Amino acid sequence: MSRPALVAATLGALVLAALASAGCFSGDAAAGSGRSVAALPRLHPAYAGAVIPPNIAPLDFHVDEPGAGCRVTVSGASGSPIRVSCDGGSVRIPVAPWRRLLQANVGGAVRIGVDVRAADGTWTSFEPVVDTVAAEPVDRYLTYRLLRPLYSKYVSMGIYQRDLEGFHQATVLDNRSVDGACLNCHTFAGNRTRSMILHTRGPYGLTMLLHANGRTVSVRTQTRLNAAPAAYSSWHPSGELVAFSANKINMFYHSVGETRDVFDSASDVLVYDVGTNTVSTNPQLSRPDVLETWPCWSANGRYLYFARARQRPVEEFRQVRYDLARIAYDVPTRTWGTAETVLSAEQVGGSISQPRVSPDGRFLAFSLAAYGNFPIYHPESDVCMLDLGSGQWRRLSLNSDQADSWPSFSSNSRWLCFSSKRGNGLFARPHMSYVDEQGEVHAAFVLPQEDPLFYDSCLQTFNRPELTVEPVEVSPRELAAALRDSTHVQRAQADPSVSLEDLSAGAAEPYSAGARP
Amino acid sequence: MSQVAAGRASPGPRHTPRGLAAASLAVLLVAYCLDVRFVVDPVLLYQAQQPAFFTGRAFLDQHLAYPGGPVEYAAAAVGQLYPEPWSGALALTAVALLLCAALHGILRHLTGGRWPLLAAVPAILLLALQQDYYHGAAPDLAVAVSAVAALAYVVGTAGLSPRLRLLVFAVGAVPVYCAVAGAWAAAVALVVASELARRRPALAGAVLIAGIVIPGVVAEGLYVLPASESFDRLLPLASRGGAGALGLGLYVWLPLSVAVAAAGQAWASRLRTLGAWLQPWAWVARLVVLGTLGAAAGLSGSADMRRTLRIGALAERGAWSGVLAEGRQLRSFAPATVLQIHRALAHSGQFLDNLFSYPLLSGEPILSIEAEHADRLDALSQVLLELGQVSQAEHLAHEELEIRGPGAAVLRRLVEVNLLKGRPQAARVFLEYLARSPRHSEWAARYAAQLNADPLGLSDPGLQQLRQVMPVVDHAGAVFPPELLLAELLARNPHNAMAFDYLVAHYLLSGQLDQVMGALARLSDFPEEYPSPRIPRHCQEAVLLFMTAGRLQLGKVPDVPLYGRQLDPAVVQRFAEFSAALARHRGDRDEARRALAPLFGNTFWYYYAFRTAAAGAPGAST
């Protein structure tokens, strides 16, 4: 949706709201005996003022206003209004009429009128909640990892995929299928699922489940170049390469504030070539005195972005602040350029991690925390955006006072999805926000659930939300079988042209942000 | 064709008079119920198993996602009855009745006779299994459901051709397997035995193959589990200790009883010719044997296990004198029990006076943020919270939550932890979850109402007290040794008496005499707990030991400042007696340990000399 169109839609929504509050719409309640109040109803989840995709599931909610009953009318300038009665305050909007209503009002607005009935039978009408319907759809599927807030022990977790046009959640892989293995870091190539990886550790060792070219295999990514297995990964747009970080991760604990924290005592960035089953790297990505992590390919695949910081002893964990760097890469010749700092920790006043480039190549979203590279444990962490054209960065208005992290873009670059612990500080919930053509990010809203009270008692946290245009094509059975099949484990080979001496040579000069290492 | 092989058998010889059969089963089940009520005690079962049950779709969905989940769901619901002893006993008796009745139905259908004693044997095995408090109701319920399914097959397919029987079996196998998982083996065994009793070996073989293959297919296809793991759940054969053997006995007995009943047909006919007067006596003899076995099963539980569980239950209620009374009688114990006893000592102001009168874990820190078992995590988390180490309590509570699942105790603790950490909405998530527990919904609703008026729980006196002792200066680390945890608390609030007690207890247990001497200066920080001139007994014992050690090393008694406090002459006198007794056994350490235990086993000297307390010995970690 263009900026003028969005402005027009928002204005339209405001006019609708004004007309509604002035009684120009013949809402059920307004027509009967009752009164109107010039305030929005208290609803949760709160969706007021959001810009929503035209293909999103109904925004079911709970009315928190006291009363003996309520009724809701969802309407727009076009299409048939939907009237829903409340079930104990819970409002569940039927999927098909909702979908038709949104389609009829693409680029316009929908308003949600709420009337509450008091015990004496009188009705109170609130100002309608108005949401703008964007022109651009969000990718239909959202994949996330569901687990309880974990420390060092894990029993139950899984990777699941939600159809955003409804409420169905499918299992990508549940760890009960694989002897309770830890499952993490699902990564797709270009918002499609034909090429995907996820990492596991547990009874089957430290492996990467790779699904590409119609086959699924278990890959051991440790080579002489990397003692640690692949952790945070990014697919090259060509689907031929996976950049990954190999991290020596140490968990530690605080006695005040968020209890959990993570410190990387070492990390490097490497590249796995899917076709040749080889792992390669470059001295600029594997300096022994520098922590390189969180790789992310640019949209055109010519650059690899990553976070890097000078290695420090664990006692100085608060001083470990990561810069955003990038290095050019030429796929046909498999040659690297020179690494350069794109945005320094000093510039942003914090530590950069989880960079994600929008598919249109214009923006780079990242997480910014006070230190370290694991923002999910940092209440102060925010999602920020770097304009790759102008080099300007900003902290987004969608952030909360709790951890906002794991940003990712939809395939059309118009939707930013992220995990947020807003509201509770412990459990991350998937949120979405509209990004207009100018890169302005609009109010975020939580992933709607069929039961509006779902999040109120959900003891699980949603990590790493990833949008894809299609469902994961590989079945849970195939993934589980590939992991369990110890006879066909693919051991990655180290690139023979890279020597450990070459990598050590990178340490000749001490690292400093902004200087080319 | 024999009578047995003719499908629904015609009435055969009566092995047991009708009234006597019913009466004998009734007596057995009443005895079962009384044993569960008064000997096993469902309250202790609840304490051991902590069965969690929640209403709502999410909890049900979790249980539908794996084989055996439905029965585990039902067993969790049954477990909610345990805290009411009679309800719990009746529920467990109903499970036993279901199994016995199903087996009896199968035997009766096959032979036409009544076999109350054969059918009663599983109840005896179940009774013995109940003595293992961690066994859980799910495997028993699963085998009972499996037996009912077998009965349905045997009765329902009586007039059908073998092919149709096999088809019914295959179709029925899917839902039954989904419900009972590995316990499906019991149904297979019963059906195979029944078909063999009917002299249909080919069908029995086909049923056996189908009974093994179908779960594998369902596990792979429906649950994405490897076929090799299809029987892993709810089959008690792999249980620890005697439970495994009893489980095996149960699974062997079910088909064996069918074989015995079938074979007994002809034998019973011959018995009838011996004379009518002999039959009741033979029956009485069998009943006596069964009764003896039942009594043995019903009384086979461990007294220490029961005491351990009672300690857990009493600790949950804060009944510290009860914990200490039970603790004194323990002969073997689990680490979690020691932690509960320490809590009881601390809360009753006896930590530094009677620490060595109770079981101890040799070589283990008094506090740790590392533990594997849920019971230990639970106890550690609770004590850390009471001390004020809110973050470490949270850490262990989450480990427990992951290992054991959402039990009421850990959810309540996480409500408190999150309020203390200023996350009232996270506290509400735990509270909302707890509100779905039928047993705890009332408490959750009451607490939620309090939070509506006071979102941070600022008026809660317990939370207020913790806010005054919880650390406010961050310390970060991967390991938190007890000394650090406790010193951090005393730095925050030097009047944290519980932290002081634990710290000095840690010094005593780790033999740090000089640190105990240093701690004497801080006794004045606790005028209520340690009014002058009193010095806690174990500290006095440490002082005397320190002075003696100094004299031996330096040739003179070191000067130990007592800060205006005094040693109790009785303690001094007792130390002299200990020293003399020790000297008498010089050269024979083992003999000295045995000889000194009755008189000095509850002293720090004895612990220091032999690194153990006389009371109890470590049992299996539970």
HADDOCK unambig.tbl for C-alpha pairs under 7 A between the chains (distance, minus, plus):
assign (segid A and resid 150 and name CA) (segid B and resid 398 and name CA) 6.59 0.50 0.50
assign (segid A and resid 151 and name CA) (segid B and resid 395 and name CA) 6.71 0.50 0.50
assign (segid A and resid 151 and name CA) (segid B and resid 398 and name CA) 6.91 0.50 0.50
assign (segid A and resid 151 and name CA) (segid B and resid 399 and name CA) 6.42 0.50 0.50
assign (segid A and resid 153 and name CA) (segid B and resid 399 and name CA) 5.94 0.50 0.50
assign (segid A and resid 153 and name CA) (segid B and resid 402 and name CA) 6.97 0.50 0.50
assign (segid A and resid 154 and name CA) (segid B and resid 402 and name CA) 6.14 0.50 0.50
assign (segid A and resid 155 and name CA) (segid B and resid 402 and name CA) 6.04 0.50 0.50
assign (segid A and resid 155 and name CA) (segid B and resid 403 and name CA) 6.27 0.50 0.50
assign (segid A and resid 177 and name CA) (segid B and resid 224 and name CA) 5.43 0.50 0.50
assign (segid A and resid 177 and name CA) (segid B and resid 225 and name CA) 4.88 0.50 0.50
assign (segid A and resid 251 and name CA) (segid B and resid 478 and name CA) 6.63 0.50 0.50
assign (segid A and resid 252 and name CA) (segid B and resid 476 and name CA) 6.88 0.50 0.50
assign (segid A and resid 252 and name CA) (segid B and resid 477 and name CA) 5.26 0.50 0.50
assign (segid A and resid 252 and name CA) (segid B and resid 478 and name CA) 4.15 0.50 0.50
assign (segid A and resid 253 and name CA) (segid B and resid 476 and name CA) 5.45 0.50 0.50
assign (segid A and resid 253 and name CA) (segid B and resid 477 and name CA) 5.43 0.50 0.50
assign (segid A and resid 253 and name CA) (segid B and resid 478 and name CA) 5.85 0.50 0.50
assign (segid A and resid 254 and name CA) (segid B and resid 474 and name CA) 6.22 0.50 0.50
assign (segid A and resid 254 and name CA) (segid B and resid 475 and name CA) 5.62 0.50 0.50
assign (segid A and resid 254 and name CA) (segid B and resid 476 and name CA) 4.36 0.50 0.50
assign (segid A and resid 254 and name CA) (segid B and resid 477 and name CA) 6.69 0.50 0.50
assign (segid A and resid 255 and name CA) (segid B and resid 391 and name CA) 5.23 0.50 0.50
assign (segid A and resid 255 and name CA) (segid B and resid 392 and name CA) 6.80 0.50 0.50
assign (segid A and resid 255 and name CA) (segid B and resid 471 and name CA) 6.79 0.50 0.50
assign (segid A and resid 255 and name CA) (segid B and resid 474 and name CA) 5.25 0.50 0.50
assign (segid A and resid 255 and name CA) (segid B and resid 475 and name CA) 5.34 0.50 0.50
assign (segid A and resid 255 and name CA) (segid B and resid 476 and name CA) 6.45 0.50 0.50
assign (segid A and resid 256 and name CA) (segid B and resid 391 and name CA) 6.51 0.50 0.50
assign (segid A and resid 256 and name CA) (segid B and resid 471 and name CA) 6.67 0.50 0.50
assign (segid A and resid 256 and name CA) (segid B and resid 472 and name CA) 6.23 0.50 0.50
assign (segid A and resid 256 and name CA) (segid B and resid 473 and name CA) 6.60 0.50 0.50
assign (segid A and resid 256 and name CA) (segid B and resid 474 and name CA) 4.80 0.50 0.50
assign (segid A and resid 257 and name CA) (segid B and resid 421 and name CA) 6.92 0.50 0.50
assign (segid A and resid 259 and name CA) (segid B and resid 391 and name CA) 5.66 0.50 0.50
assign (segid A and resid 423 and name CA) (segid B and resid 425 and name CA) 6.37 0.50 0.50
assign (segid A and resid 424 and name CA) (segid B and resid 423 and name CA) 6.02 0.50 0.50
assign (segid A and resid 424 and name CA) (segid B and resid 425 and name CA) 4.55 0.50 0.50
assign (segid A and resid 424 and name CA) (segid B and resid 426 and name CA) 4.54 0.50 0.50
assign (segid A and resid 425 and name CA) (segid B and resid 423 and name CA) 6.26 0.50 0.50
assign (segid A and resid 425 and name CA) (segid B and resid 426 and name CA) 6.55 0.50 0.50
assign (segid A and resid 426 and name CA) (segid B and resid 426 and name CA) 6.09 0.50 0.50
assign (segid A and resid 456 and name CA) (segid B and resid 429 and name CA) 5.25 0.50 0.50
assign (segid A and resid 456 and name CA) (segid B and resid 432 and name CA) 6.56 0.50 0.50
assign (segid A and resid 457 and name CA) (segid B and resid 429 and name CA) 4.63 0.50 0.50
assign (segid A and resid 457 and name CA) (segid B and resid 430 and name CA) 6.49 0.50 0.50
assign (segid A and resid 457 and name CA) (segid B and resid 432 and name CA) 5.09 0.50 0.50
assign (segid A and resid 457 and name CA) (segid B and resid 433 and name CA) 4.79 0.50 0.50
assign (segid A and resid 458 and name CA) (segid B and resid 429 and name CA) 6.72 0.50 0.50
assign (segid A and resid 476 and name CA) (segid B and resid 224 and name CA) 6.79 0.50 0.50
assign (segid A and resid 477 and name CA) (segid B and resid 224 and name CA) 5.30 0.50 0.50
